[in-house]
Amino acid sequence: MPDVKAEAEKLDGWTLDSEKISRKFTFDKYLDGISFVEKISVYAESVQHHPGIAINHTKVTISWTTFSKKELTEKDIAGAKASENLYRLFK
């Protein structure tokens, strides 16, 4: 079984805080951030694993944790990587 926290620490730009990983994404336009959130939502529904999302004008913070297990899991690492890939669509 992989060390999930070690994997989380390798994610560039992500902050590991106890059992959660978070990253703030910045966009040029408000609606780009909203479109990003929509894409994250579609991904989350497809894998049935949902992040915390905070929107503050052109900044979107995504936080991944596994609430049911009260710990960080491989699903969270996959969610962070998917978030990164979706963000690249806006750059």
C-alpha positions, 0 to 999 in steps of 0.5 A, spaced: 500 500 500 502 506 498 504 512 503 498 516 501 501 522 505 508 522 502 504 522 495 501 528 497 507 531 499 510 530 492 504 534 489 506 541 487 502 547 490 498 543 494 498 543 502 497 537 506 493 539 513 492 533 517 488 529 513 486 534 507 490 536 501 488 543 498 490 548 493 488 555 491 487 556 483 487 563 480 483 565 474 483 571 469 476 571 469 471 569 474 467 565 469 473 561 468 473 559 475 466 557 475 467 553 469 473 550 472 468 548 478 463 545 473 469 540 470 471 538 477 464 537 479 463 532 473 469 529 475 467 528 482 460 525 480 463 520 475 468 517 481 463 518 486 468 522 490 467 530 492 472 535 494 470 541 498 470 547 493 470 555 495 470 560 490 472 567 491 472 571 485 477 569 481 480 564 486 478 557 487 480 553 493 479 545 492 480 541 498 480 533 498 479 528 503 475 522 505 470 524 510 467 517 511 474 514 513 476 521 516 483 520 513 487 522 506 486 516 501 488 514 494 482 517 492 484 524 494 491 524 491 487 522 484 482 528 485 488 532 486 491 530 480 485 530 476 484 538 478 491 539 476 489 536 469 483 540 469 486 547 471 491 546 465 485 547 460 485 554 462 492 556 462 
